[in-house]
Amino acid sequence: MSRPGNYGKSSRIKKIRQLHRRKQSQASRTITWEQTEDFLLARYQLVQGSKLPQLVDATVQRFFSEWLTTALAQGEQQVQWDIAAISATTLKRIGNQVPWQFYGVLLGQVMRWQKFLLREGPVVPLATSRQIITPLTANAWKALVADQLAVNLLTVMATPVTVEQRERLTQSFLTAGEVQWSAVDALFGPMGFQVAASADEPVRQWLNGLLALTVGDFHD
């Protein structure tokens, strides 16, 4: 029969081997930096996207893809992903490439998306984990969207974007902290939105689906 001392040593060796195997297993599941976008988009589709209407899912997925493009462009050494800063940059780049309805659909889902990112972002199996910082409140998201819509409108009107004009127009889109989609439609509607001839069929269908939405599909 083994002496207690030998048994203790054997037990410690067993635990060390188990820990080593666990670390090896974790290492084998680590993804590369280049796989990050596909991993998170697939994860989002599994957790949330599959439960949404097709048009809504496509809208959030496209925003998320653009958001990840912005985040990943910072480089692998930037371990902090700032939701507020990355989102503002992403919306600015999207701009008028989409109709105003895109922003309405996104705003209806963005808090759920942000909750997903806060939960899933830090556990993406990269060699170095990401830190997800500076989440936005619901009101802050509405203000961000209203501001971007103001910039979009001034841009399409070929009007110099001054701080005063931007703030005044942003406030016209917000009442008691809520985006007034009827006011947005009244200004964007007459200008129309042209789907690019170069758009492939899935993008064309998605954009036409957004264009078919009316103010009644959103909440003032």
C-alpha positions as CSV (number, residue, x, y, z in Angstrom):
1,M,0.0,0.0,0.0
2,S,1.3,3.5,-0.9
3,R,2.5,5.6,1.9
4,P,0.6,8.9,2.4
5,G,3.5,10.9,1.2
6,N,3.7,9.0,-2.0
7,Y,0.0,9.3,-2.6
8,G,0.1,13.0,-2.1
9,K,2.9,13.3,-4.6
10,S,1.0,11.2,-7.1
11,S,-2.1,13.3,-6.6
12,R,-0.1,16.5,-7.2
13,I,1.4,15.1,-10.4
14,K,-2.0,14.1,-11.6
15,K,-3.3,17.6,-11.1
16,I,-0.3,19.1,-12.9
17,R,-0.9,16.8,-15.8
18,Q,-4.6,17.7,-15.9
19,L,-3.8,21.4,-15.8
20,H,-1.3,21.0,-18.6
21,R,-3.8,19.1,-20.8
22,R,-6.4,21.8,-20.1
23,K,-3.9,24.5,-21.2
24,Q,-3.1,22.5,-24.3
25,S,-6.8,22.2,-25.1
26,Q,-7.4,25.9,-24.6
27,A,-4.4,26.7,-26.8
28,S,-5.8,24.5,-29.6
29,R,-9.1,26.4,-29.5
30,T,-7.4,29.8,-29.8
31,I,-8.3,31.6,-33.1
32,T,-6.1,33.9,-35.1
33,W,-6.6,37.7,-35.4
34,E,-7.8,37.2,-39.0
35,Q,-10.6,34.9,-37.8
36,T,-12.0,37.3,-35.2
37,E,-14.7,38.9,-37.4
38,D,-16.0,35.6,-38.7
39,F,-16.0,34.1,-35.2
40,L,-18.0,37.0,-33.7
41,L,-20.4,37.3,-36.5
42,A,-21.1,33.5,-36.4
43,R,-21.5,33.7,-32.6
44,Y,-23.9,36.6,-32.9
45,Q,-26.0,34.8,-35.5
46,L,-26.2,31.7,-33.2
47,V,-27.1,33.7,-30.1
48,Q,-29.3,36.5,-31.4
49,G,-29.5,36.9,-35.1
50,S,-31.3,33.6,-35.8
51,K,-34.2,34.9,-33.6
52,L,-34.7,38.1,-35.5
53,P,-36.7,38.8,-38.7
54,Q,-34.5,38.5,-41.8
55,L,-34.4,42.2,-42.6
56,V,-33.5,43.1,-39.0
57,D,-30.9,40.4,-38.7
58,A,-29.3,41.5,-42.0
59,T,-29.2,45.1,-40.8
60,V,-27.5,44.4,-37.4
61,Q,-25.1,41.9,-39.0
62,R,-24.0,44.5,-41.6
63,F,-23.5,47.1,-38.8
64,F,-21.6,44.6,-36.7
65,S,-19.4,43.7,-39.7
66,E,-18.5,47.4,-40.2
67,W,-18.0,47.8,-36.5
68,L,-15.6,45.0,-36.4
69,T,-13.7,46.4,-39.4
70,T,-13.2,49.6,-37.4
71,A,-12.2,47.7,-34.3
72,L,-9.8,45.4,-36.0
73,A,-8.2,48.3,-37.9
74,Q,-6.8,49.5,-34.6
75,G,-4.5,46.5,-34.7
76,E,-4.0,43.4,-32.5
77,Q,-2.0,45.3,-29.9
78,Q,-5.0,47.5,-29.1
79,V,-6.7,45.3,-26.5
80,Q,-9.4,47.8,-25.6
81,W,-12.4,48.1,-27.8
82,D,-14.2,51.4,-27.0
83,I,-17.8,51.0,-27.9
84,A,-18.6,54.7,-28.0
85,A,-15.6,55.7,-30.2
86,I,-15.7,52.7,-32.5
87,S,-19.5,53.1,-33.0
88,A,-19.2,56.8,-33.8
89,T,-16.5,56.1,-36.4
90,T,-18.4,53.3,-37.9
91,L,-21.6,55.2,-38.3
92,K,-19.7,58.1,-39.9
93,R,-18.2,55.7,-42.4
94,I,-21.6,54.1,-43.2
95,G,-23.2,57.6,-43.6
96,N,-25.4,57.9,-46.6
97,Q,-24.5,54.5,-48.0
98,V,-27.8,53.3,-46.5
99,P,-31.3,54.9,-46.3
100,W,-32.5,56.5,-43.0
101,Q,-34.5,53.4,-42.2
102,F,-31.2,51.5,-41.5
103,Y,-30.7,53.7,-38.5
104,G,-34.2,53.1,-37.3
105,V,-33.8,49.3,-37.4
106,L,-30.4,49.5,-35.8
107,L,-31.6,51.7,-33.0
108,G,-34.3,49.1,-32.2
109,Q,-31.7,46.4,-31.6
110,V,-28.5,48.2,-30.6
111,M,-28.9,47.7,-26.8
112,R,-29.3,43.9,-27.3
113,W,-26.3,43.9,-29.6
114,Q,-24.3,45.9,-27.1
115,K,-25.2,43.5,-24.3
116,F,-24.0,40.6,-26.6
117,L,-20.7,42.4,-27.3
118,L,-20.1,43.1,-23.6
119,R,-20.6,39.5,-22.8
120,E,-19.0,37.8,-25.7
121,G,-16.2,40.2,-26.7
122,P,-13.9,39.5,-23.7
123,V,-14.2,35.7,-24.1
124,V,-13.3,35.5,-27.8
125,P,-10.5,32.9,-27.8
126,L,-7.7,35.1,-29.0
127,A,-4.2,34.9,-27.6
128,T,-4.8,38.2,-25.8
129,S,-8.4,38.9,-24.6
130,R,-10.1,42.1,-25.6
131,Q,-11.5,44.5,-23.1
132,I,-14.8,46.0,-24.1
133,I,-15.1,49.6,-22.6
134,T,-17.3,52.7,-22.7
135,P,-20.8,51.2,-23.4
136,L,-23.5,53.7,-24.3
137,T,-26.8,54.2,-22.6
138,A,-30.0,53.9,-24.6
139,N,-30.3,57.7,-24.6
140,A,-26.7,58.1,-25.8
141,W,-27.3,55.8,-28.7
142,K,-30.3,57.8,-29.7
143,A,-28.3,61.0,-29.6
144,L,-25.5,59.4,-31.6
145,V,-27.9,58.2,-34.3
146,A,-29.7,61.6,-34.4
147,D,-26.3,63.4,-34.8
148,Q,-25.2,61.0,-37.6
149,L,-28.5,61.6,-39.4
150,A,-28.0,65.3,-39.1
151,V,-24.5,65.0,-40.7
152,N,-25.9,62.7,-43.4
153,L,-28.5,65.3,-44.3
154,L,-26.1,68.2,-44.4
155,T,-23.7,66.1,-46.5
156,V,-26.3,65.1,-49.1
157,M,-27.5,68.7,-49.3
158,A,-23.9,69.7,-50.0
159,T,-24.1,72.2,-47.1
160,P,-21.0,73.0,-45.1
161,V,-21.3,71.2,-41.8
162,T,-20.9,73.7,-39.1
163,V,-21.2,72.9,-35.4
164,E,-24.2,75.2,-35.0
165,Q,-26.1,73.7,-38.0
166,R,-25.3,70.2,-36.8
167,E,-26.5,70.7,-33.3
168,R,-29.6,72.5,-34.4
169,L,-30.6,69.7,-36.8
170,T,-29.7,67.0,-34.3
171,Q,-32.1,68.6,-31.8
172,S,-34.8,68.8,-34.4
173,F,-34.6,65.0,-34.7
174,L,-34.9,64.5,-30.9
175,T,-37.8,65.3,-28.7
176,A,-37.6,64.3,-25.0
177,G,-34.7,62.1,-25.8
178,E,-36.6,60.1,-28.5
179,V,-35.8,60.1,-32.2
180,Q,-38.6,61.6,-34.2
181,W,-38.8,59.4,-37.3
182,S,-41.5,61.5,-38.9
183,A,-39.2,64.5,-38.8
184,V,-36.4,62.4,-40.3
185,D,-38.6,61.1,-43.0
186,A,-39.9,64.5,-43.8
187,L,-36.4,65.7,-44.7
188,F,-34.9,62.6,-46.2
189,G,-37.9,61.3,-48.0
190,P,-38.2,63.9,-50.7
191,M,-34.5,63.4,-51.6
192,G,-35.0,59.6,-52.1
193,F,-32.4,57.0,-52.0
194,Q,-30.8,55.4,-55.1
195,V,-29.5,51.8,-54.8
196,A,-26.2,51.6,-56.5
197,A,-26.2,49.8,-59.8
198,S,-23.1,47.9,-58.7
199,A,-24.9,46.4,-55.7
200,D,-25.2,42.6,-55.8
201,E,-28.6,41.0,-55.4
202,P,-28.5,40.3,-51.6
203,V,-27.5,43.9,-50.9
204,R,-30.1,45.2,-53.4
205,Q,-32.8,43.1,-51.7
206,W,-31.7,44.2,-48.3
207,L,-31.7,47.9,-49.2
208,N,-35.1,47.7,-51.0
209,G,-36.4,46.0,-47.8
210,L,-35.3,48.9,-45.8
211,L,-36.7,51.4,-48.2
212,A,-40.1,49.7,-48.0
213,L,-40.3,50.6,-44.2
214,T,-42.3,53.6,-43.3
215,V,-42.5,55.9,-40.2
216,G,-45.3,53.6,-39.0
217,D,-42.8,50.8,-38.6
218,F,-40.9,52.9,-36.0
219,H,-41.9,54.5,-32.8
220,D,-41.8,58.3,-32.4
